[in-house]
């Protein structure tokens, strides 16, 4: 597995050498206020498993061993890393057993996974981690190093109450189950949206953000044409082309593809719908309705009306707010799903989950108690307020009233929670993400014709299968 990962790093590095631009249903004004905040009933249809119940028997110890040191690795940086450190220090001061949580940030998800691979080889793994939920699935499948958490969740002494469990949004809670085993607890969930300038769209004569594929191309091409009338903005105005793996997968799903897994549970990306999506992306790029700028980030382009839309994720909300405020931009903007003709817009979810990977039972119990602390409602709220990502539970939503009104764009995203989609748990997303990104980049090279698209996907699929051997 370690060898595969470093092949992946090499592929990702080649992609990053390319100059990158960046990475409706209804407008907020048309949505009744009471409908912006989901209720438990809104998510009932997404539940796929029976909530865990409290066990009548409990084989866990009555107390945690004194003065244990528990090592916690995570991929957060910046303000989120600072918050995690503060929460760990607070836990260290307040827990009754003298447990000391030692946090170790690892810059980002890719670095965390690389360091975990190395630590596994050297037998120096930490005790508890916050890692991508798809990576936890891979660990559970290939390594067997993850502790099964139901024994802790169902414990009458150390477990979660039924009220706490039922408060979690099922679309998040059910992601960390593999073959009946609970391998993680949701820590952090984000989604990939299109950031869309609603004011500009209205000025161009459109009543609402795009909900269908032709609506999208119509609006971005109209914005590009308008900017083409002025020399300083010529060549801009549409969608900032993104070949981020999540953006490319979103477009595959738009056209009915992106299933990723074939009949033999092998990754399969050469289906016809995927090629249709690729042809669409190539077409809007070569028609100058999509473009790549010199800046690697989209925020200035968006506030300056050099882009009517760009692909981003929830963490970008705060940054875009700050850029618009600094430039006194008054345009109203929203986050929308990727539009489709199927009637079900596309919103891909990604996230981190907490998992216990120590084989030491005493440390595992201490690690579980720390996870309970981190996932307490008040700490969930702090993480949302720091990151701008989704609340994990109805209990957290109820405590975010002031935050919702301070950040109306974030507030508006809550209506889309029932639409969340994720990649199949069987897929090796670490490999696939970079391969899709590479395909997305190659699509817009002037040496690539429409006739070359099937070959691009066939070569990409062959590369995936070679890496997976």
N, C-alpha and C positions, 0 to 999 in steps of 0.2 A: 504493500500500500504506500510505503514511503517513496518508492521509486516512481510510482504513478503520480504522486503529488508533485515531485520535482519536474517531471515532464510537463505537468500542468502549469507550473510556475514559469517554465521556459516559454510555453505557448502564450501565457498571459503577458509576459514581458515583450514578446514580439508585437502583440496587439497594442500595447501601450506606447510603442514607438511611433505609432501613427498619430498625426495631429487630431485630437478629438474635439468636437464641438461641445458635447456635454452628455454629459450625461443628462348631446348630454341627455343627461337625463332631465334635469331641470335646473334653472338658476336658483340661487338662494332666495331671491325675492319672491319666487313663485311657490315656494314650499312653506306650508303653514308652520309656524314656530313650533307647535307641539310635535310635529313630525320630524324635526331635526334630531331629536334624541331618541335612539332606539330603546325599546322595552324588551323585557325577557321574552315576551310573546313573539317579537320580531325574529328571534333567533331560534325558536323552537324547531323550525323545519330543518335547521342545519345540523341538529344533533344526530350523531351516528352511533352513540354508545350510551349505555345506562350509567349514570353517575355512580362513582364509587360510594359505598356506604360504610358506616363505622362498624368495625369488627367487634364481635362479642368477646373474642379471645385476643390476648395481646402478649406476644412473646418478647417484646422489646424491654430493655432494662427500665427500671423506675427512675433512674437518674443518669445524667451524662457524667462520664469520668472527669475528674478535676484537671484543670490546667492543660488542656489539649491545645495543640497548635494545628489549625486547619488552613491549608493553602487553597486559595481561590484564584483561578485564572479567568480572565474575561478579555474581550476584544475592544472595549470602549476606550475612547480617548477624550481629551478636552473636558468640557463641563460634565459630561456623563461619567468619566473616570473620576473626577473630583467628587461627584455625588456618591458614587459607589464606595469610595474611600471613606467619606463621612459616615455613610450608613454602617460600614464595617466597624469603624471606630466607636460609633454609638452602641452597636451590638456588643463590642468588647467591654465597654463600660457597664452595660446593663445586665448581661447574662449572669446567671447565678452560679456558674460552674467554673468561672475563670477561663473559659474558652477564648483563645486569641485567633481571630481571623486574619490571615496574612494575604492581602490582595496583591495580585500581579497583573497589571494591564499589559496587553500584547499588541497595541497599536491599531490593529484592525482584524477582521475575521480571517483573512488569508494568513497573516502572520501567526495568529493564534493556532490555526490548524497546522501550520508548518511546525510550530514549536511543540504541539501535542504529538505530532508524528515522531519527532526527534526524541521527545521524552519517553514515548512508548518503547523506542529502540533501546534507550539507556536505562529503563526502569526507574524513571524519576518523575512520573506523572503526579499532578496535583491531586487534591482530594475532591474538589468540587469545581465545576466549570459553568460558565455561561457561553454556549456555543450555538452556531446555526442549527436549527432543528433538523435540517436535512442531513447535516454531518452526524448528529446523534443517531439518526436512523442507520447511517453507514457504519458507525461504531458498533451499534447493537447487532448489525448483520455480520460484520467481518471480524470484530475483535472480541465481543462479549465482555467488555470491561465495565459496562454500565450497570449500576445497581438498579434492581427493580424497586419502584417506589411505592407500590400499593401497600406494602407492609407498613410503611410510615404513614401514608395518607389515611389508611383505615384504622390506625391505632387509636384506641380509646384514650390513651394518655398523650400521645404525640401527634395525633392526626389532625386533619382538617374537618371542620364541622360540615354537615350537609348543606347548611346555608352558605358557607364559603364556597363549596364546590359548585353549587347550583348558580352562584353569582357569576362565575366565569363564563365568558361567551363561548359557546360550544365550538365555534369555528376555530378558536385558539386552543381550547382545552383538549380537544380530540386529536390535535396534530401530533402529540407526543406519545401516542399509543402504537405499539408494534406487536402484532400477533398476540394481542391480549395483555401484553406487558406495558406498564407505564414506565417510560424511560426518561421522562423529563417533566418539568413544570414550566409553563409559559413565563418568560421573563420580559419579553420585549417584542412587539409586533409592529411592523410598518407595512406600507403598501406603495405600489408604483402607479402614479397617476400621470395625466397630462395637465400641466399648468396652462391656463387659458385666459387670455385677455378679453373679458366679456364686454367692456366698454368699446374697445376697438371693433369687435365683432358687430356690435349694434350699429356703429357708425358706417360699417361696410354694408349695412342693409340686412343683416341676419338677426332673426328674433331670438334665437337661443343657441347655446353651444352645440356642436355637432353630435348627433346620436347615431348616424349611419356613416358608412365608409365614404360614400360620395359627398355627404355633407362636409366631412372633414377635409377632403381634398379641395372641395369648392371654397371653403373658407380660407385655407392656408394659401391657395393660389390667388385668391382675391387680395389678401394682405401683401403677397409678393408683388402682384401687379401694381398696387398702390405705391409701394416703396420704390418700384422701378421707375417711377415718375420723377424722383429726385436723385441727383448724382451721388449725394453722400450716403444714401441708403440703398442704392441699387444692388441687387443680388441678395437682399435680405427680405424679411417680412413674414415668411411662412413658419414651418416647423423646423426647429434646430435638429437636424438629423442625429439620431442617437443609435449607436451600435452596441450599447450596453446590453449584456445578456438578457436582463429582465425586459428591456424595451423590445428586443427582437422576439423573445418568446411571447410577449404581449401581442405583437402584430401577427404572429403565427396563430395565436388563439382567435384573434379577430376574424381570420379567414376560415376558422373551423379546424385548424391544425393544432400543432403544439401538444399532441397527446404524449409524445416522447417515447412511449413504450410499445413495442410490437407484440405479436402473439406469443412469442417465446420469451417474453419479459426481458428482451434486449432493447437498448435504446435505438429508436427508429425515428430519424428526422427527415427522411427522403420521401415523405408522403406528398401527394399532389397539392393539398391545401397549403402546405408550407411553401411550395414553389409559387403558388398564386400570391401569397403574401409577399414573397421576395420580389416578384415582378411588379407588384404595386409600389413597394418602397423604391425600387430602382426607377420606376416611371416618375414618381413625384419628385425625386431628386434631380433627374435629368431634365425635367421641365422647370427647374429652379423654384419649385414650390417648397422644397426642403433644402437646407443648406448647412454648411459647417463653417463656423467662424474661427478667427485666430485665437480668441480667448477660450480657455479650456472649460470655463464655467458659464452658465447661461444667464445669470441673474441680471447683469447690466444690459444685455441684449433685450431681455424681456421688458425691463422697465423703460427702455428707450424706444420701444416699438420697432425694434429690429427683428422681433419674433412675436408672432401672435400666440405661439404655444411652444412648449418644450416638454420633454420627458423627464420626470423627476420623482422623488419619493417624499414622504411626509416630513423628513428631517429638513428638507429644503424650504419649508414654509417659513420658519423663523428668519432664515437668511434673506429670502425674497421680501419679507416684511421690512427688514432693516434697510435693504438696498432701496426699496421704493420710498421709505420714509426719508432716507438721507438725500434722495433726489427730488423729494416733494412730488412724487408721482401720484396722481389722483385717480388713475384708472382702476376700475373694479376688476378683480381677477378671481378665478375660482379653480378648484381642482375637479377634473372630470375623468370618468373612466375612458378607456380606449373604446371608440364607437364600433358597433358591429351591425350587420344586417339581420342577425339572428334574433334580436330582441333582448339578448342578455349581454350587457356591456362587460368588458374584460378589466378586471382589477386583480393583479397578482400580489400575493402576500409573501413577505419574508419575515423571519424573526429569529430570536435567540431563546433558548430554553436552559433552565438550570438542570444539571445532571450531577449525580454523585458517582465518581469513578474510583474511589479508594476501596480496597478490599478489607480494610481495617474496620471492623464493626463498630468500635467505639468512636472512631473518627467519623464514620458514616452517620451515626446518630447525631453527632455534633453538627455535621454539615447539613443534615436535614433541618435541624432547629434553626440554623442560619438562613436556609432557604425560606422557612416559614416566616422569618423576620423580614426578609427582603420582599416577600410577596404580600405582606400585610397591606391593607387598603391604603393607609396613609403613605406608605413607601411607593406603592404603585402610582399614586397621584404625583408624588415628587418626581418620579421618572418621566411621566408624561409631560409635566410642566417644564422639565429640563430638555427633553428631546423633541417634543411635538409629535410623538407617535401615538398609536391607538391605546386607549385604556383597555385593560384586559378583562375587566369585570363590570357588571352593572353597579356594584358598590362604588367603584372608582368613578364611574360616569356621574353618579349622584353627587359626588364631592367636587366636581369640576365645573360648577355653574359659573363662577367668576371667570375662570380660565376660558370657557367657551365664548363669553361675550368680549373678552379682551382679544381673542383670536378668532374672528368670524370665519375665516377660510378653513381653519382647523375644525371649527364647529360644524361647518357644512359637510365635512367628510364623513361624519358619523352616520349619515343616512345610507352610506354605501357599504356599511359593515356586512349586511346579509349577502352581498355580492362577491365577497372575497373568494379567490381561488388560490390554490397552491400547486406546486409541482408535485408529481407523483412521488410517493415515498420510496419507490423502487429505483428512481432515477438517481444517477450519480451527478448531482447538480454541480459539484466542484469542477468536474471535467466539462460537462455540457455547457456551462455558462460561458467559458472562454471560447469554446468551439463556435457557439452561436455568435458571439461577438466578432470572431474572425470572419464568419460568413457575412455578417452585416457590413463589415468594412470592405470586403472584397466586392460586394454588390455594387458599390458606387464608384469603383475604379473605371475609368473610361475604356480600359481594355476588356471590361466584362460586358458581354452582350446578354440579351434576354435568353438566347439559346444556350448560354453557358450555365444558367442557373441550376438545371438538374445535376450537372457535373459537380458544382460547388457542394450541393447537399450530399451527393454520393461520396465525394472525397472526405467531407466532414464526418459522415457516419463511419467510414472505414477507419479514420483516425481515432474516433471514440472507441471502436471495438479493439483497435490495436493497443491503446492505452489500458483498456480494461483487462487485457489478457494477464 
